[in-house]
Amino acid sequence: MAPFLLYLYRLSGYQMPDSFVRQNHVRPDVAWWCIGLYALLVLATITGCYLRSARHGATERYSLLKVFLLMGVSLGITFFIQVSLVEKPGQFIRAVICLNRDSGELWWTCEGLVGQTGGRGIRVTHAAATPVTDGKHIYGYFGEDGLMCVSREGKLLWKKTESMFVGKYGVATSPIARDNVLIIVSDVAKSADSGSNIVAFDCISGKILWKKERKSHQEHASYCTPLVKALNGKQVVIVHGWYDTKGYNLKDGQELWSYPMTHEGDHLVASPVSDSNHLYITGTKQIRALELSKLGTESDPLIWSRPILGEKSSTPVVVDGLFFLVTEAGMAFCLDAKTGNILWKQRLKGRYYSSIVTMGNQVLFTNESGQTTILAADKQFRQLAKSVLDESVYASFAPVGKQLYVRTIKYLYCIQDDKQ
């Protein structure tokens, strides 16, 4: 019976609802309700033994003390095993690792932060945010567990241990590094302990350069990554939120402009993308294209708006004047980037969370089951190939030259196309 109770005790730690954890500040890996269940069983056993001893006389009452001691010791042993041997609360390590691009050999691991839980589920872990580099340093962002800066040799240079983002589905917004400034956007729900904000860190020292408050949504957080563009002689951080799209001066955080644009739907995940002239915003009900040069002026920057229904977690891409996107349900589209006209649409198999990527003249759509549909970057729908990994994929692929790096829930793959 003790192993069964231990199993319940461990299992319960992963079933505590996020709302209960946040509202009551309970550590998710400590199963208080299961301890109460164990205590209830102890009480029931003691009561049963007492009633039995009462029927058989005082000579049997000594067994009550032995039962009480046995149950108490069992509870203590169970708790000790859970805390000390099975899994240590608060001892999940957050790290940045470096591998050889050609062989996959592990070069170094830099452990810098500690978290309380192993993950938010299969689809989102605490390492969901993409690490970023400025060529000299690597920055690993883990949301509520903090931020760390690592040298190219794997040495921890600085870290921030304070919580920067708390969301129902964990962190997904990735940091952006430009001109020795690291940008992190934290658009949290209004019920979160900390408000929404955008923060700029000095890449070398980790010192906060500037911080601006942002408006929070009543119920939901935002998971899209900002975009940095050079506009009118300034580096501008473009942030798409629930109520508008804003531009901040990278240097000092000054709000340069704000374009009202209410996002409809329960999720705001797909990030804004751009080409040399236009900014594209992906919404649940429609796609909008804005002219970059008119943002912050008296002229209306809206070029076109195209109604396309469906939740969209995958960030779209723009290739040679063509705009490619896919809904979570698997409906893929190709639009003329200048006019918004739909050139083709096609149903693809599966659900899509990984963002669309391009390699040369190919566009890659990868679904949750690990099946990648490779299409030609063309006005006509042309399927070139399919690839199946037989593993769940939620992270976006990383193309580098002829190599494609694929992170599944279990492995990191390097796939090379020698034909290109």
N, C-alpha and C positions, 0 to 999 in steps of 0.2 A: 504493500500500500504506500509505503514511503516514496518509492520511485515514481509512482503515479502522481502523488501530491507534488513532488518536485517538478515533474513535467508540467503540471497545471501552473505551478508557481512561475516557471520560466515562460510558458506560453502566454500568460496573462500580461506580461510586460510589453508584448507587442500588440495587444488588443485595446489598450487604454485609449480612448478617443482623444484627438488633438485638442478639442475644445475643453475637455476636463483638465488636461495637462496645463494648458495656457491659463485658464481661469483660476485654477487652484495652485499654480506654481509647483506642480508635482513632478518629480523626476520620472520620465517615462519608463525607465528600466527598473523601477522599484514597484512591485505589484502589491500595493497596500490592500486592495480588496481581496487578493488571494490569501494574504496573511489573516485577514478577518475570517475567511472561509476555513482556514486551518484551525483557528481558535475555536470556531463554532463546532468543528468536528471533535476537538479536544474536550470541549464542554459536554457534548453529547455523550462521548465515551465515559467521561467521569460520572455523569449523571446515571448512565446505564449501570456502571459498576457499583455505584452507591445504592441504587435500588435493588440490585442483586444481592449485595451484602446485607441489606436491611431484611431481606427475606430469609437468609440463611444464618442470621445471628452475628454477633460481634466477632466471632472467630474468623470471619471472612473479610473483615473491614480493613485489615492490614494491606490487602491487595489494592485498595483504592490509592494508597500512597505510592505504591510501586507504579501503578498506571499513570498517575499524575507526573511522577518523575520521568517515566519513559516518554510520555508525550512531550514534555517540556524539553527533554534532551533532543528528541527527534526534530522539534521545531528549530532549536538552536543549530543543529547540524545542517538542516535544510537551508537555513539562512546563511550559514557560513559557506556552504558549497556554492550557493547562488552568487554571493558577493565576492568570494575569494578565488574560487576555482572555475565555476561555469563561465561567468562573464563579469568583469569588474565594472560597476557603474561609473560612467564618466571617463572611461579609459579607451575610447575609440579615437585613434590617432588620425589627424588630417595631415597629409603630406604631399609634397611635390616630388615626382620621380622623373628621372631622365633615362632614356634608352637610346641605344645606337640605332640610327635610322635604317641602316642596311641589314643588320643582323638581329635586332630586337634585344641585344644584350643589355642587361641592366647596368647602367654606369653609376648612378647614385640615387639615394633616397634622402630627402630632407624632411624630417618630421618637425612641425612647428606649432601645431595647435591640437587641442584635445576637445572632443565633443562628448555629449552624453548619450547619444543614440547612434545606431549603425546606419540608419537611413529612414526616409519617408515612405518607402515602398519600392516596388519594382521600377516604376517609371521615373521617379525622381530620387536621387541620392543627394547627400550633402556636397558631393563633388560634381553636381550637374553644371555649374558655371564653368565656362571655358577659361583656362588659364591664358594669360596674355603676356607678351614680352615686348620690350622696347629695344631689343638687340643686346642689351647689357644685363638686364635683370629679368626674372620671371616672377609673375604675381599670381598667387593662388588665392581665390576668394571662396569662402565657405559660408557666407551668409551669417546666420546666427552664431557661428563659431569663430568668425573673424576673418582676418586678411593677413597674408604673409608674403614677404619679399625674399627671393632667393637669388644668389649669384649664379652665373653660368657653371661654376664649379660645384654647386650644390651646398653652399654655405648660407645659413639663415642670416639675413642682414637686419631685418626688423619685422615686427608683427604687431597686429592690433587684435586684442582678444575680446573687445567689447562686441556685443551683438549688433549687426548692421541691418539685418533683414529677417523678419519673421513672417512666414506665409504658410497657408494651409498645405501647400504642395511642396514646401521647401524652396530653396533658392534656385533660380534659373537665369537671372540677369547676370551677364558677364561684364567684367570691368573693361575699360578702354584706356589705353596708354598713348599719349601724344605730347611731344615737346616737354618731356620731363614732368608731365602731369598725369596722374592716374584718376580716372573718373569712375565713380560707382553711384548708380541710381537705386534708391530704395523706396519704391512706391508700395506702401503697405496698406492694409485695410484700416479703416478708421478705428476699429476695436483694438488694434495692436497697442502695446504699451508705449512704443516710440512712434512718432509721426513720420510721414513721408518726407524725403529729402534727397538732395543730390550733393555729393561731397567730392572735393578735389584734394588729392594727397600729393605731396612732393615725392617723386619716384625714388630719390636717393635717401632721404631721411625718414619718410613716412609721416612727416608733419602735415597737419591739415592746412591747406592753403586757403580754402573758402568752403562755405557750406550754405545752402539755400533750402528753405522749407518748401514743400510742395503739397498740393491738395490731395487728401486721401479719399479713396472711394469708400462708400458706406459699408460694403461687404467684402470686396475682393481686393487682392493685391495685383500688381502688374509684374509681368515676367519678361518684358521685351528689353533688348539691349540698346543703348543709345548709339548715335552715329556722330562722327566728327567730320565737318566739312569746312573748307576754306571759302568764306563768303565775304566779299567786299574788304579784303585785306585782313580779315580776322579769322581765327580758328573758332568755329562755332560748334558747340555741343547740342545736337538736336535730340530732344527727348519727346517721344510720343506717349501720352498718358490717357487717362480715362476721359478727360474733359477738353484737352487741347494738345497741340504740338508746340513746344517751346524751343527757343534758341537761347543758349547761354554762352557768354564770352568765356572761352577756355581759360583765359589769363586770370580774370578776377571774379567770374561767376555772375556778372551783370546780365540780367534778363534783357535780351536784345529785341525779342518779338514773341508774340503768342498768337497762334492761329486757332480759333475755337473749333473743336472737332470732337463731339461726344462719341465715345465708343459704346456700341451696343453689344450685348451678350455677356456671358458669365466669365469669359477668359480673355485676357489681353497678353498674348504670348509672342506672336510673330513680330519681328523687329522691322523698323523702317529701312528701306534700301534706296539707293540713288544711282543715277548716272551723272554725267557732267552737267546736266541742266535741270533735271527733275528729281523730286523727292516723291517716293511712293509709299503710301500708308495702307496697310492691309487691315481691314475691319471684318467684323462678323457678317455684315450685310452688304458692304460695298468696298470697292477699291478706289482710292483717290490718288490723283497725280497733281503735285504742286510745282509751280515754277520757282526754283531756288532764288533767282534774282529778284523776285517780287515779294519774298517773305520779309516782313518788317516795313513794307512800303504801303502807300494808300491804295495801290492796285490789288485786285483780288488775285491771289496766286493760283487758284484752282483752275487746272487745265481741263481735266475730265474726271468724271465719276462713273464707275461701272457697277451696277448691282450684281453681286455674286454672293449667294447665301451660303452659310456653313461656318462652323468653327474652324479656325486656322491656327495651328500651332507651328507649322513649318514656315520659316522665313523664306520669302520668294527670292528670285534672282532676276537680274536684267542682263541680257546678252545680245549685243549687236542690234539694239532697238526692239528686242522681243522681251516681254515680261512673262515669266513662268511662275505659276503658283499651284498649290494643291490644298484641298480642304482635308480636315481630319478623316472624313469619311472616304477619301480617295478619289475625289473628282478633280482632275488635273486640267489646267487652262493654259493657253498661250494667247497673250494679248499684244496688240500693237502698242508699244510703249508711248508713242506720240499721240495716238488718238483714243486708246482704250478699247478699240474694236476687238472683239473676240475672234481670233483666227481659227482656233480649234479647241475643243474640249473632249476629254476622254475619261472614262471610268477606269481607274486602276485598282488592283486587288489590294485589300487590307486597309489598315488605319495608319495615318501618317503623323509622326511627331518630329522626326529628324528633319532638319532643314534641307532644302534643295541645294545641290552644289553643281558646279560645272567643271569639266576637264576638256580643254580644247573646244571642239565643236559639239560636245556631248553634254546632255543635261541628265543628272541622276536623281531619281526619286526612290527613296528607301522607306519601306513600310515597317510596322512594328515587329513583324515576323522575320525580318532580315532579308526580305526579297527586294532587290534593286532593279528598277526598270530604267534602262538606258535609252534615252531618246535623242534624236538629232535636234540641235538648236536651229530649228527651221520653222517656216510659216506653215508647213504641212506636218501633220502628225506622222512621224516615222520612228518606229521602234527598232533600235539597232541590236539590242541584246537584253538578256535577263541574267541576274546573278543571285544565288540563294546561299545564305550563310547558315540557315537553320538555327539562328539565335535571335533573341530579341534585341532590337536596335532602337535607341532613343537619342543618342548623341549624334551630332552632325559630323559628316565625313570631313576629313582634312586633306585636300589635294595639294601635293607639292611636286611640281614637275610631272614626271611620268608615274609617280607613286601616289597611292591613295591610302590614307590611314583610317582604319575603321575600328571604332571602339564599341564592342558589344557589352552585354552585362557580365560576360565572363573573360573575354580575351581582347587583346589589341592586335589587329591584323595590319599587315602591309601588303597591298596589292599593286602590282606593277603592270603597266600596259606597254609592252615593247613595240607595239604597232604604231604608236603615235610619234 
